[in-house]
Amino acid sequence: MAQSRYAEGFIRCVEGRHQEGYQAMDRATRLDPNFAAAHAQKANQLVRLGNAKAALPIAHHAIKLASPPPADPALLSRRDSAPPTPAAA
């Protein structure tokens, strides 16, 4: 359902109907709070509506959602160590 609201919002944006685009992106983010692209487009619509100040935290949130999680230091240290030797058969 969030994908369809996102698609609707994107169409409205292309049509220049930015208020409707914003509303559709808002619905998409409410349906799927982890939908980074919808958050980014929601921020984009706010900029187009002249509200860049309100768009900034939404854009930052979209970036956080889209960024990979930080590497686990324990896994990194294992990567640098020698692979385990197979047990003798």
N, C-alpha and C positions, 0 to 999 in steps of 0.2 A: 504494500500500500504506500509506503514512503517513496518508493521508486516512481510510482505513478504521479504522486504530488510533485516530486522533483521534475519529472518530465513536463508536467503541466506548467510549472513555474518557469522552466527554461523556454517553453514556447511563448509564454506571456512576455518574457524578457525580449525575445527576438521580435515580437510584435510591438515592442515599446510600451507595453502595459506594465510598468514596473511596480506599481502598488499591488496589482494582482499577482505578479511574479513573486514579490516579497511574501504575500500571504500564503501562496502555495509552498514556498520554501520553508516558511515558518511551520506549516502543517507537517511537512516532511521531517523537519527536525524534532517536532513533538512526537511523531510516530516512531522515529529512530534517532534517539539522541546521539548516537555514535556515527551518524552519516556525515562524514567530513565534507564531502562535496556540496551537500545541501546547506551546511553552515556557511561554506565559502560563498555560495551563490546568494544566500540570504544577506550576507555582508555586502556583496556586490550590488544587490538591489537597493540597499540602504544608501550606498554611495550615489547611485543614480537618482535616488529620491532627494539627494542633498543633505543626507545625515551621516557624513563620514565619521563623526565622533562616535556615534552609536555603533557603527560598523566595525570599528577597530577591535574591541574585545571579542566580537563574534569571529572576526578573521583570525585572531590569535588562537581562539578555541579550535577553529577548523585546522589550523596548522598543527596544534598539539594532537588532535585526533588522527591526523594523517601521518604523523611522524612515527617511525618505528620506536619501540621501547628501547631504553638504554641497554647496552650489553651487560650481561651478568658477569661480574669480575671472576667468579669461580669458573665459569665456562671458558673465559679467555685464558686463564692460567692453565687449564687443561689442554687447550689448543697448542700451547707452546711446549708442553711436556711430550715425552716420547710415547708413542702408542703402546698399549699393553701388549705383552707377548702372549701368544696363544699357549694354553696349557698343554703340557706334554701328553700325548695320547698313549 
